[in-house]
Amino acid sequence: MNRLFSYLIALIIALILLFSTMFVVDQRQYAIVFALGEVKSVIKEPGLHFKLPPPFQNVIFLDKRILTLDTPDADRFITAEKKNILVDAFVKWRIVDPRLYFVSFGGDERSAQNRMNQIVKASLNEEITKRTVREVISGERGKVMDGIQKKVSEEAKQIGVEIVDVRLKRVDYVEQINNSVFDRMKSERARVANELRSQGAAESEKIRADADRQRTVILAEAYRDAERIRGDGDAKASRIYAQAFGQNPEFYKFYRSLEAYRASFKTRNDTLVIDPTSEFFKYFKSEGGKKN
């Protein structure tokens, strides 16, 4: 019985030792086998692997996926114009040399992030201090990010890390100068608005003057055409009258006398003081205007 119990204990110990020598590497991870801080092997392929039981050998796993370094707060930098701005950036990175990364940080991801955060801040400061706010915000933003990525990548290689991408999420003024910037922008917009209003008023006066000129010209031309038409009509009427009355001059004289009588005696109270024997009444004396 005691011998069976001893065998059982030995089997359990053997199984424990066996399982302590086995480990599984996920396809998303690197595995580093080390002993007393010294790297013995780096395993990059997924699957089942073996090592010596602790404390002779230990294993640590590192993530081989693309990771993100994103600080919660924006950092303050000074531009070439000596203006303070807040810059919020993030970095995409991954481990490409697990051995060098382990030697540099002992596998501590937080220490690696702190180190890369220092590198990024130094690169940001170097790129921003030689540019103006306008260049950082819009004009040369792409160049700023490319320059930062290039500098960060050179230093990241020394710790076994590859920088995949660097992006500026936000670039803004510090709170102390936001009001002055807004006031300057407001005054600039007001100046542009006043200038546009002045241009609009001048253009309006120009259009109104041109419209008045065209109106005067149109009225003058219309009056000229009307007078010419009226003159042509009067001439045609006179020619027709002349042709009609020329056929019987005596009838014309009689007709004109009737018109004169009608114009002279408009009402019953009209009175004329005139010699009855005058030529004005000759058609009242006899037919055809002949004296008896």
C-alpha positions as CSV (number, residue, x, y, z in Angstrom):
1,M,0.0,0.0,0.0
2,N,2.8,2.4,0.9
3,R,4.6,1.5,-2.3
4,L,1.5,2.2,-4.4
5,F,1.1,5.6,-2.7
6,S,4.7,6.4,-3.4
7,Y,4.3,5.5,-7.0
8,L,1.2,7.8,-7.2
9,I,3.1,10.7,-5.6
10,A,6.0,10.1,-8.0
11,L,3.6,10.0,-11.0
12,I,2.0,13.3,-9.9
13,I,5.4,14.9,-9.5
14,A,6.5,13.6,-12.9
15,L,3.3,15.0,-14.5
16,I,3.8,18.4,-12.9
17,L,7.4,18.5,-14.1
18,L,6.2,17.4,-17.6
19,F,3.6,20.1,-17.8
20,S,6.0,22.7,-16.5
21,T,8.3,21.9,-19.5
22,M,5.5,22.4,-22.1
23,F,4.0,25.6,-23.3
24,V,1.8,26.7,-26.2
25,V,2.7,29.7,-28.4
26,D,-0.3,31.6,-29.9
27,Q,-0.1,32.8,-33.5
28,R,-0.5,36.4,-32.1
29,Q,2.5,36.1,-29.8
30,Y,6.2,35.7,-29.5
31,A,7.7,33.4,-26.8
32,I,11.0,34.1,-25.2
33,V,12.7,31.4,-23.1
34,F,15.1,32.8,-20.6
35,A,17.1,31.6,-17.6
36,L,18.3,34.0,-14.9
37,G,17.6,37.0,-17.1
38,E,19.5,35.6,-20.1
39,V,17.6,34.9,-23.3
40,K,18.0,31.2,-24.4
41,S,15.7,31.2,-27.4
42,V,13.0,33.2,-29.2
43,I,10.1,31.3,-30.6
44,K,8.1,33.0,-33.4
45,E,6.1,30.1,-34.7
46,P,2.9,29.0,-33.1
47,G,2.4,25.6,-31.6
48,L,3.5,23.3,-28.7
49,H,7.1,23.8,-27.5
50,F,9.2,22.5,-24.6
51,K,11.7,24.0,-22.1
52,L,13.4,23.1,-18.9
53,P,11.2,23.3,-15.8
54,P,11.5,26.4,-13.6
55,P,13.6,27.8,-12.1
56,F,16.0,26.5,-14.8
57,Q,14.1,28.1,-17.6
58,N,11.1,30.4,-17.8
59,V,9.0,31.7,-20.7
60,I,7.5,35.1,-21.3
61,F,5.0,36.0,-24.1
62,L,5.1,39.2,-26.2
63,D,2.3,40.5,-28.4
64,K,3.3,40.5,-32.1
65,R,0.2,42.5,-33.2
66,I,0.1,46.2,-34.0
67,L,-0.3,48.2,-30.8
68,T,-1.4,51.8,-30.2
69,L,0.4,54.4,-28.1
70,D,-2.2,57.1,-27.3
71,T,-1.7,59.5,-24.4
72,P,-4.9,60.7,-22.7
73,D,-3.8,64.3,-22.5
74,A,-2.5,66.6,-25.1
75,D,1.1,67.9,-24.8
76,R,2.1,71.6,-25.0
77,F,4.7,72.7,-27.5
78,I,6.1,76.1,-28.7
79,T,6.1,77.0,-32.4
80,A,8.6,79.1,-34.3
81,E,6.4,82.2,-33.5
82,K,6.8,81.5,-29.8
83,K,3.2,80.5,-29.5
84,N,2.0,77.7,-27.2
85,I,-0.1,75.0,-28.9
86,L,-1.6,71.7,-27.7
87,V,-0.8,68.6,-29.7
88,D,-2.6,65.3,-29.3
89,A,-0.9,62.4,-31.3
90,F,-1.0,58.6,-31.4
91,V,1.5,56.0,-32.6
92,K,1.0,52.6,-34.1
93,W,3.8,50.2,-33.3
94,R,4.8,46.6,-33.1
95,I,7.6,44.4,-31.9
96,V,9.9,43.2,-34.7
97,D,12.9,42.1,-32.6
98,P,11.7,40.2,-29.5
99,R,15.2,39.5,-28.2
100,L,16.3,43.2,-28.3
101,Y,12.9,44.3,-26.9
102,F,13.2,41.9,-24.0
103,V,16.8,43.0,-23.3
104,S,15.7,46.6,-23.4
105,F,12.6,46.4,-21.2
106,G,12.6,42.9,-19.7
107,G,9.3,42.3,-21.4
108,D,7.5,45.2,-19.6
109,E,5.1,46.8,-22.1
110,R,4.5,49.9,-19.8
111,S,8.3,50.6,-19.8
112,A,8.4,50.3,-23.5
113,Q,5.4,52.7,-23.9
114,N,7.0,55.3,-21.6
115,R,10.2,55.1,-23.6
116,M,8.4,55.5,-26.9
117,N,6.3,58.3,-25.5
118,Q,9.6,60.2,-24.6
119,I,10.9,59.6,-28.2
120,V,7.6,60.9,-29.7
121,K,7.6,64.0,-27.6
122,A,11.2,64.8,-28.5
123,S,10.4,64.3,-32.2
124,L,7.3,66.4,-32.0
125,N,9.1,69.2,-30.2
126,E,11.9,69.2,-32.8
127,E,9.4,69.3,-35.8
128,I,7.1,71.9,-34.3
129,T,9.6,74.4,-33.0
130,K,10.8,75.1,-36.6
131,R,7.3,75.7,-38.0
132,T,4.5,78.2,-37.6
133,V,1.1,77.4,-36.2
134,R,-0.5,77.6,-39.7
135,E,2.1,75.2,-41.1
136,V,1.5,72.7,-38.3
137,I,-2.3,72.9,-38.5
138,S,-2.8,72.8,-42.3
139,G,0.1,73.8,-44.5
140,E,2.7,71.2,-43.6
141,R,0.9,68.8,-41.4
142,G,1.7,65.8,-43.5
143,K,5.4,66.8,-43.5
144,V,5.3,67.1,-39.7
145,M,3.9,63.6,-39.3
146,D,6.4,62.2,-41.9
147,G,9.3,63.8,-40.1
148,I,8.1,62.6,-36.7
149,Q,7.7,59.0,-38.0
150,K,11.1,59.0,-39.5
151,K,12.8,60.2,-36.3
152,V,10.8,57.9,-34.1
153,S,11.5,54.9,-36.3
154,E,15.2,55.4,-36.2
155,E,15.3,55.4,-32.4
156,A,12.6,52.7,-32.1
157,K,14.8,50.3,-34.1
158,Q,17.3,50.4,-31.2
159,I,14.8,48.9,-28.8
160,G,13.4,46.2,-31.3
161,V,10.2,48.2,-32.2
162,E,8.9,49.2,-35.7
163,I,6.8,52.4,-36.0
164,V,3.9,51.7,-38.3
165,D,2.3,55.1,-38.3
166,V,2.2,58.5,-36.5
167,R,-0.8,60.8,-36.6
168,L,-1.7,64.1,-35.1
169,K,-5.3,63.9,-33.8
170,R,-5.7,67.5,-32.6
171,V,-3.7,70.7,-32.8
172,D,-5.1,73.6,-30.9
173,Y,-4.1,76.8,-29.0
174,V,-3.9,76.8,-25.3
175,E,-6.9,78.3,-23.5
176,Q,-5.1,81.5,-22.5
177,I,-4.8,82.7,-26.1
178,N,-8.0,81.2,-27.6
179,N,-9.9,84.4,-26.9
180,S,-7.4,86.7,-28.5
181,V,-7.3,84.4,-31.6
182,F,-11.0,84.4,-31.8
183,D,-11.2,88.2,-31.5
184,R,-8.6,88.6,-34.2
185,M,-10.5,86.2,-36.4
186,K,-13.7,88.1,-35.7
187,S,-12.2,91.5,-36.6
188,E,-10.7,90.0,-39.8
189,R,-14.1,88.6,-40.8
190,A,-15.8,91.9,-40.0
191,R,-13.2,93.8,-42.1
192,V,-13.8,91.4,-45.0
193,A,-17.6,91.8,-44.6
194,N,-17.4,95.6,-44.6
195,E,-15.2,95.5,-47.7
196,L,-17.7,93.2,-49.5
197,R,-20.6,95.5,-48.5
198,S,-18.7,98.5,-49.9
199,Q,-18.0,96.7,-53.1
200,G,-21.7,95.7,-53.3
201,A,-22.9,99.2,-52.7
202,A,-20.5,100.6,-55.4
203,E,-21.7,97.9,-57.8
204,S,-25.3,98.7,-56.9
205,E,-24.8,102.4,-57.6
206,K,-23.1,101.5,-60.9
207,I,-26.0,99.3,-61.9
208,R,-28.6,101.9,-60.9
209,A,-26.8,104.6,-62.8
210,D,-26.6,102.4,-65.9
211,A,-30.3,101.6,-65.6
212,D,-31.2,105.2,-65.3
213,R,-29.1,106.1,-68.3
214,Q,-30.7,103.3,-70.3
215,R,-34.2,104.5,-69.2
216,T,-33.4,108.0,-70.4
217,V,-32.1,106.8,-73.7
218,I,-35.1,104.5,-74.2
219,L,-37.6,107.3,-73.4
220,A,-35.7,109.8,-75.7
221,E,-35.7,107.3,-78.5
222,A,-39.3,106.5,-78.0
223,Y,-40.3,110.2,-78.0
224,R,-38.2,110.7,-81.1
225,D,-39.9,107.8,-82.9
226,A,-43.3,109.0,-81.7
227,E,-42.7,112.5,-83.0
228,R,-41.5,111.2,-86.3
229,I,-44.5,109.0,-86.6
230,R,-46.8,111.9,-85.6
231,G,-45.1,114.1,-88.2
232,D,-45.4,111.5,-90.9
233,G,-49.1,111.1,-90.0
234,D,-49.7,114.9,-90.0
235,A,-48.0,115.1,-93.4
236,K,-50.1,112.3,-94.8
237,A,-53.2,113.9,-93.4
238,S,-52.4,117.3,-94.8
239,R,-51.6,115.7,-98.2
240,I,-55.0,113.8,-98.1
241,Y,-56.8,117.0,-97.1
242,A,-55.1,119.0,-99.8
243,Q,-55.9,116.3,-102.4
244,A,-59.6,116.2,-101.2
245,F,-60.2,119.9,-100.9
246,G,-58.2,120.7,-104.0
247,Q,-60.9,119.1,-106.1
248,N,-63.5,121.7,-104.9
249,P,-61.8,124.9,-103.4
250,E,-65.1,126.6,-102.8
251,F,-66.3,123.6,-100.7
252,Y,-63.1,123.8,-98.7
253,K,-63.7,127.5,-97.9
254,F,-67.2,126.7,-96.9
255,Y,-66.1,123.8,-94.6
256,R,-63.4,126.0,-92.9
257,S,-66.1,128.7,-92.4
258,L,-68.3,126.2,-90.6
259,E,-65.5,125.2,-88.4
260,A,-64.8,128.8,-87.5
261,Y,-68.5,129.3,-86.7
262,R,-68.5,126.2,-84.5
263,A,-65.4,127.4,-82.6
264,S,-66.9,131.0,-82.2
265,F,-70.4,130.0,-81.1
266,K,-69.8,127.4,-78.5
267,T,-72.7,128.5,-76.2
268,R,-75.8,130.6,-76.6
269,N,-74.3,133.4,-74.6
270,D,-71.3,133.9,-76.9
271,T,-71.3,137.4,-78.4
272,L,-69.2,138.8,-81.3
273,V,-68.7,142.5,-82.0
274,I,-68.0,142.5,-85.7
275,D,-69.1,144.2,-88.9
276,P,-72.0,142.2,-90.4
277,T,-70.7,142.9,-93.9
278,S,-67.3,141.4,-93.2
279,E,-66.1,138.3,-95.0
280,F,-66.7,136.2,-91.9
281,F,-70.5,136.1,-92.5
282,K,-70.5,135.8,-96.2
283,Y,-71.9,132.3,-96.2
284,F,-74.8,133.6,-94.0
285,K,-75.8,136.0,-96.6
286,S,-76.5,133.8,-99.6
287,E,-75.8,130.3,-100.9
288,G,-72.3,130.0,-102.2
289,G,-71.3,133.1,-100.3
290,K,-72.4,135.5,-103.0
291,K,-73.9,138.9,-102.1
292,N,-77.4,139.7,-103.0
